[in-house]
Amino acid sequence: MNKWNGAMVAIATMSTALVLTSCTCKIKDEQLAQIRQLRTDEKQLAVDIQKSESDRSRIQGELSSRQGEVRNCNQRLSFVQDKKAKWPNVWPDWDPNAPEPTPEPAPTPKKK
């Protein structure tokens, strides 16, 4: 009986090995098509992300420019409002009755 037990174990082991090696996972055509579609989608999304980042950089630059224009406009508006609040003495050191200053003549260059 000992001899038969060893043979049975050997046959069982070989049968198990044969069954396990013949059961390999094979990808189905549907799964392969889905993987290809997902890879295509991934590439398109990467392109879209890159385009969005470049658009974002461009828009941020434009926004900075516009904010600078707004600051400049606000400074000019503040200046005008300040002068308007002080009207009619906008420039207190200016005398409308004072004579116009005459410009000094340009100096003549000296020859050596």
N, CA and C atoms as a LAMMPS dump frame, in Angstrom:
ITEM: TIMESTEP
0
ITEM: NUMBER OF ATOMS
336
ITEM: BOX BOUNDS ff ff ff
-5.0000000000000000e+02 5.0000000000000000e+02
-5.0000000000000000e+02 5.0000000000000000e+02
-5.0000000000000000e+02 5.0000000000000000e+02
ITEM: ATOMS id mol type element x y z
1 1 1 N 0.803 -1.176 0
2 1 2 C 0 0 0
3 1 3 C 0.857 1.255 0
4 2 1 N 1.961 1.184 0.596
5 2 2 C 2.876 2.299 0.656
6 2 3 C 3.302 2.718 -0.739
7 3 1 N 3.514 1.77 -1.588
8 3 2 C 3.93 2.023 -2.945
9 3 3 C 2.815 2.713 -3.726
10 4 1 N 1.583 2.318 -3.497
11 4 2 C 0.448 2.92 -4.204
12 4 3 C 0.197 4.346 -3.708
13 5 1 N 0.43 4.578 -2.461
14 5 2 C 0.222 5.936 -1.907
15 5 3 C 1.185 6.933 -2.56
16 6 1 N 2.441 6.537 -2.742
17 6 2 C 3.438 7.401 -3.372
18 6 3 C 3.081 7.678 -4.822
19 7 1 N 2.589 6.656 -5.509
20 7 2 C 2.216 6.834 -6.907
21 7 3 C 0.999 7.741 -7.016
22 8 1 N 0.053 7.586 -6.1
23 8 2 C -1.14 8.434 -6.104
24 8 3 C -0.783 9.897 -5.837
25 9 1 N 0.138 10.106 -4.927
26 9 2 C 0.57 11.476 -4.605
27 9 3 C 1.271 12.086 -5.814
28 10 1 N 2.113 11.303 -6.482
29 10 2 C 2.827 11.793 -7.655
30 10 3 C 1.854 12.129 -8.772
31 11 1 N 0.864 11.264 -8.988
32 11 2 C -0.131 11.512 -10.044
33 11 3 C -0.97 12.751 -9.696
34 12 1 N -1.344 12.883 -8.454
35 12 2 C -2.146 14.032 -8.016
36 12 3 C -1.357 15.323 -8.183
37 13 1 N -0.069 15.283 -7.842
38 13 2 C 0.788 16.461 -7.979
39 13 3 C 0.934 16.861 -9.442
40 14 1 N 1.158 15.875 -10.301
41 14 2 C 1.321 16.155 -11.722
42 14 3 C 0.014 16.664 -12.325
43 15 1 N -1.1 16.109 -11.891
44 15 2 C -2.399 16.548 -12.399
45 15 3 C -2.672 17.993 -11.977
46 16 1 N -2.36 18.294 -10.738
47 16 2 C -2.56 19.664 -10.235
48 16 3 C -1.674 20.651 -10.99
49 17 1 N -0.418 20.267 -11.2
50 17 2 C 0.513 21.133 -11.933
51 17 3 C 0.027 21.35 -13.367
52 18 1 N -0.454 20.291 -13.992
53 18 2 C -0.949 20.395 -15.362
54 18 3 C -2.164 21.318 -15.436
55 19 1 N -3.077 21.205 -14.481
56 19 2 C -4.28 22.044 -14.467
57 19 3 C -3.907 23.499 -14.213
58 20 1 N -3.006 23.736 -13.27
59 20 2 C -2.621 25.113 -12.933
60 20 3 C -1.881 25.796 -14.075
61 21 1 N -1.026 25.083 -14.774
62 21 2 C -0.276 25.705 -15.865
63 21 3 C -1.146 25.92 -17.099
64 22 1 N -2.19 25.157 -17.257
65 22 2 C -3.046 25.34 -18.422
66 22 3 C -4.084 26.44 -18.2
67 23 1 N -4.246 26.914 -16.964
68 23 2 C -5.232 27.956 -16.648
69 23 3 C -4.535 29.321 -16.601
70 24 1 N -4.165 29.823 -17.727
71 24 2 C -3.559 31.148 -17.751
72 24 3 C -4.636 32.166 -18.097
73 25 1 N -4.511 33.334 -17.524
74 25 2 C -5.472 34.393 -17.791
75 25 3 C -5.184 34.967 -19.17
76 26 1 N -6.198 35.028 -19.967
77 26 2 C -6.052 35.603 -21.298
78 26 3 C -6.962 36.802 -21.4
79 27 1 N -6.41 37.884 -21.952
80 27 2 C -7.184 39.112 -22.077
81 27 3 C -8.167 38.959 -23.233
82 28 1 N -9.36 39.441 -23.033
83 28 2 C -10.399 39.349 -24.055
84 28 3 C -10.273 40.546 -24.991
85 29 1 N -10.809 40.396 -26.183
86 29 2 C -10.752 41.473 -27.168
87 29 3 C -11.43 42.745 -26.658
88 30 1 N -12.522 42.591 -25.941
89 30 2 C -13.225 43.741 -25.377
90 30 3 C -12.336 44.482 -24.393
91 31 1 N -11.651 43.713 -23.53
92 31 2 C -10.766 44.317 -22.542
93 31 3 C -9.593 45.019 -23.227
94 32 1 N -9.042 44.417 -24.255
95 32 2 C -7.939 45.012 -24.998
96 32 3 C -8.392 46.314 -25.661
97 33 1 N -9.572 46.328 -26.243
98 33 2 C -10.107 47.536 -26.867
99 33 3 C -10.335 48.627 -25.82
100 34 1 N -10.81 48.228 -24.66
101 34 2 C -11.051 49.183 -23.591
102 34 3 C -9.729 49.783 -23.102
103 35 1 N -8.697 48.951 -22.969
104 35 2 C -7.38 49.445 -22.551
105 35 3 C -6.837 50.437 -23.578
106 36 1 N -6.982 50.123 -24.86
107 36 2 C -6.522 51.04 -25.915
108 36 3 C -7.28 52.363 -25.853
109 37 1 N -8.584 52.284 -25.635
110 37 2 C -9.392 53.505 -25.548
111 37 3 C -8.973 54.337 -24.339
112 38 1 N -8.719 53.675 -23.217
113 38 2 C -8.284 54.396 -22.013
114 38 3 C -6.932 55.069 -22.231
115 39 1 N -6.018 54.413 -22.929
116 39 2 C -4.713 55.016 -23.222
117 39 3 C -4.865 56.226 -24.146
118 40 1 N -5.746 56.121 -25.122
119 40 2 C -6.011 57.255 -26.016
120 40 3 C -6.605 58.421 -25.232
121 41 1 N -7.565 58.1 -24.369
122 41 2 C -8.17 59.139 -23.526
123 41 3 C -7.131 59.795 -22.624
124 42 1 N -6.221 58.982 -22.073
125 42 2 C -5.177 59.504 -21.192
126 42 3 C -4.284 60.49 -21.945
127 43 1 N -3.896 60.148 -23.167
128 43 2 C -3.053 61.042 -23.966
129 43 3 C -3.789 62.338 -24.273
130 44 1 N -5.066 62.228 -24.618
131 44 2 C -5.848 63.438 -24.915
132 44 3 C -5.994 64.305 -23.679
133 45 1 N -6.21 63.689 -22.531
134 45 2 C -6.322 64.45 -21.289
135 45 3 C -5.007 65.15 -20.95
136 46 1 N -3.891 64.487 -21.191
137 46 2 C -2.585 65.113 -20.94
138 46 3 C -2.404 66.342 -21.831
139 47 1 N -2.819 66.237 -23.093
140 47 2 C -2.74 67.384 -24.009
141 47 3 C -3.659 68.504 -23.521
142 48 1 N -4.861 68.135 -23.099
143 48 2 C -5.812 69.131 -22.601
144 48 3 C -5.275 69.835 -21.353
145 49 1 N -4.651 69.088 -20.464
146 49 2 C -4.079 69.675 -19.248
147 49 3 C -2.977 70.655 -19.608
148 50 1 N -2.113 70.268 -20.524
149 50 2 C -1.016 71.148 -20.935
150 50 3 C -1.566 72.434 -21.564
151 51 1 N -2.584 72.301 -22.404
152 51 2 C -3.191 73.478 -23.036
153 51 3 C -3.832 74.366 -21.979
154 52 1 N -4.503 73.768 -21.016
155 52 2 C -5.148 74.539 -19.948
156 52 3 C -4.12 75.29 -19.113
157 53 1 N -2.989 74.648 -18.839
158 53 2 C -1.943 75.311 -18.061
159 53 3 C -1.358 76.49 -18.835
160 54 1 N -1.18 76.331 -20.135
161 54 2 C -0.651 77.442 -20.928
162 54 3 C -1.676 78.572 -21.005
163 55 1 N -2.96 78.23 -21.146
164 55 2 C -4.009 79.25 -21.127
165 55 3 C -4.04 79.971 -19.783
166 56 1 N -3.854 79.231 -18.732
167 56 2 C -3.854 79.807 -17.383
168 56 3 C -2.718 80.81 -17.229
169 57 1 N -1.53 80.459 -17.71
170 57 2 C -0.388 81.373 -17.63
171 57 3 C -0.669 82.639 -18.433
172 58 1 N -1.215 82.48 -19.636
173 58 2 C -1.524 83.637 -20.483
174 58 3 C -2.564 84.533 -19.808
175 59 1 N -3.586 83.916 -19.231
176 59 2 C -4.652 84.679 -18.586
177 59 3 C -4.132 85.391 -17.338
178 60 1 N -3.249 84.749 -16.59
179 60 2 C -2.682 85.398 -15.409
180 60 3 C -1.858 86.622 -15.802
181 61 1 N -1.11 86.515 -16.903
182 61 2 C -0.354 87.669 -17.384
183 61 3 C -1.279 88.805 -17.787
184 62 1 N -2.353 88.464 -18.477
185 62 2 C -3.315 89.489 -18.886
186 62 3 C -4 90.1 -17.671
187 63 1 N -4.317 89.28 -16.686
188 63 2 C -4.944 89.776 -15.468
189 63 3 C -4.017 90.75 -14.746
190 64 1 N -2.728 90.422 -14.663
191 64 2 C -1.761 91.324 -14.025
192 64 3 C -1.711 92.656 -14.758
193 65 1 N -1.721 92.595 -16.069
194 65 2 C -1.712 93.818 -16.873
195 65 3 C -2.951 94.659 -16.584
196 66 1 N -4.096 94.018 -16.571
197 66 2 C -5.35 94.741 -16.308
198 66 3 C -5.371 95.321 -14.891
199 67 1 N -4.843 94.578 -13.927
200 67 2 C -4.804 95.091 -12.558
201 67 3 C -3.898 96.31 -12.463
202 68 1 N -2.798 96.309 -13.221
203 68 2 C -1.925 97.483 -13.268
204 68 3 C -2.651 98.683 -13.856
205 69 1 N -3.431 98.451 -14.911
206 69 2 C -4.223 99.535 -15.503
207 69 3 C -5.245 100.073 -14.508
208 70 1 N -5.865 99.18 -13.747
209 70 2 C -6.851 99.605 -12.747
210 70 3 C -6.177 100.446 -11.667
211 71 1 N -4.99 100.012 -11.207
212 71 2 C -4.265 100.793 -10.189
213 71 3 C -3.938 102.188 -10.72
214 72 1 N -3.462 102.244 -11.957
215 72 2 C -3.121 103.524 -12.568
216 72 3 C -4.366 104.412 -12.685
217 73 1 N -5.449 103.832 -13.122
218 73 2 C -6.702 104.575 -13.257
219 73 3 C -7.179 105.077 -11.889
220 74 1 N -7.082 104.238 -10.877
221 74 2 C -7.496 104.646 -9.529
222 74 3 C -6.624 105.779 -8.996
223 75 1 N -5.329 105.758 -9.309
224 75 2 C -4.446 106.843 -8.877
225 75 3 C -4.836 108.156 -9.555
226 76 1 N -5.114 108.087 -10.859
227 76 2 C -5.53 109.295 -11.573
228 76 3 C -6.876 109.797 -11.066
229 77 1 N -7.795 108.869 -10.794
230 77 2 C -9.099 109.25 -10.267
231 77 3 C -8.942 109.915 -8.903
232 78 1 N -8.106 109.366 -8.064
233 78 2 C -7.854 109.943 -6.749
234 78 3 C -7.27 111.347 -6.875
235 79 1 N -6.351 111.523 -7.809
236 79 2 C -5.743 112.833 -8.037
237 79 3 C -6.812 113.845 -8.449
238 80 1 N -7.68 113.485 -9.393
239 80 2 C -8.73 114.38 -9.87
240 80 3 C -9.725 114.679 -8.756
241 81 1 N -10.109 113.655 -7.981
242 81 2 C -11.053 113.886 -6.886
243 81 3 C -10.461 114.808 -5.825
244 82 1 N -9.164 114.646 -5.567
245 82 2 C -8.484 115.514 -4.6
246 82 3 C -8.512 116.964 -5.09
247 83 1 N -8.19 117.177 -6.369
248 83 2 C -8.198 118.536 -6.915
249 83 3 C -9.617 119.09 -6.953
250 84 1 N -10.583 118.265 -7.259
251 84 2 C -11.97 118.709 -7.304
252 84 3 C -12.441 119.138 -5.91
253 85 1 N -12.008 118.398 -4.885
254 85 2 C -12.409 118.735 -3.513
255 85 3 C -11.801 120.068 -3.079
256 86 1 N -10.67 120.423 -3.645
257 86 2 C -9.988 121.667 -3.258
258 86 3 C -10.37 122.841 -4.162
259 87 1 N -11.277 122.647 -5.087
260 87 2 C -11.625 123.693 -6.044
261 87 3 C -12.147 124.92 -5.336
262 88 1 N -11.86 126.086 -5.635
263 88 2 C -11.076 126.647 -6.718
264 88 3 C -9.596 126.799 -6.372
265 89 1 N -9.186 126.459 -5.169
266 89 2 C -7.763 126.585 -4.799
267 89 3 C -7.034 125.275 -5.038
268 90 1 N -7.054 124.811 -6.245
269 90 2 C -6.447 123.533 -6.576
270 90 3 C -4.935 123.599 -6.416
271 91 1 N -4.342 124.665 -6.921
272 91 2 C -2.905 124.874 -6.761
273 91 3 C -2.732 126.183 -5.99
274 92 1 N -2.646 126.107 -4.667
275 92 2 C -2.64 127.337 -3.858
276 92 3 C -1.418 128.231 -4.13
277 93 1 N -0.33 127.678 -4.608
278 93 2 C 0.851 128.517 -4.841
279 93 3 C 0.848 129.153 -6.229
280 94 1 N -0.205 128.943 -7.006
281 94 2 C -0.285 129.509 -8.352
282 94 3 C -1.074 130.817 -8.307
283 95 1 N -0.506 131.845 -8.91
284 95 2 C -1.161 133.149 -8.953
285 95 3 C -1.532 133.435 -10.401
286 96 1 N -2.834 133.488 -10.72
287 96 2 C -3.216 133.709 -12.112
288 96 3 C -2.828 135.097 -12.624
289 97 1 N -2.607 136.043 -11.708
290 97 2 C -2.255 137.4 -12.112
291 97 3 C -0.757 137.606 -12.261
292 98 1 N 0.016 136.627 -11.894
293 98 2 C 1.475 136.762 -11.984
294 98 3 C 1.891 136.726 -13.446
295 99 1 N 2.93 137.482 -13.792
296 99 2 C 3.391 137.479 -15.179
297 99 3 C 4.037 136.137 -15.517
298 100 1 N 3.938 135.792 -16.776
299 100 2 C 4.552 134.557 -17.239
300 100 3 C 6.069 134.687 -17.129
301 101 1 N 6.726 133.67 -16.607
302 101 2 C 8.192 133.77 -16.538
303 101 3 C 8.783 133.674 -17.945
304 102 1 N 9.781 134.489 -18.184
305 102 2 C 10.44 134.435 -19.486
306 102 3 C 11.544 133.402 -19.417
307 103 1 N 11.629 132.592 -20.437
308 103 2 C 12.682 131.582 -20.409
309 103 3 C 14.046 132.224 -20.595
310 104 1 N 15.008 131.698 -19.918
311 104 2 C 16.378 132.2 -20.036
312 104 3 C 16.938 131.773 -21.38
313 105 1 N 17.733 132.651 -22.003
314 105 2 C 18.32 132.264 -23.279
315 105 3 C 19.311 131.122 -23.086
316 106 1 N 19.373 130.294 -24.09
317 106 2 C 20.304 129.159 -24.023
318 106 3 C 21.737 129.682 -24.07
319 107 1 N 22.616 129.114 -23.25
320 107 2 C 23.994 129.609 -23.272
321 107 3 C 24.67 129.249 -24.607
322 108 1 N 25.479 130.181 -25.074
323 108 2 C 26.211 129.93 -26.332
324 108 3 C 27.43 129.087 -26.038
325 109 1 N 27.677 128.102 -26.869
326 109 2 C 28.834 127.268 -26.621
327 109 3 C 30.13 128.052 -26.874
328 110 1 N 31.075 127.823 -26.026
329 110 2 C 32.384 128.503 -26.132
330 110 3 C 33.286 127.709 -27.029
331 111 1 N 34.003 128.444 -27.872
332 111 2 C 34.958 127.798 -28.771
333 111 3 C 36.317 127.791 -28.108
334 112 1 N 37.064 126.763 -28.351
335 112 2 C 38.397 126.649 -27.764
336 112 3 C 39.431 127.233 -28.644
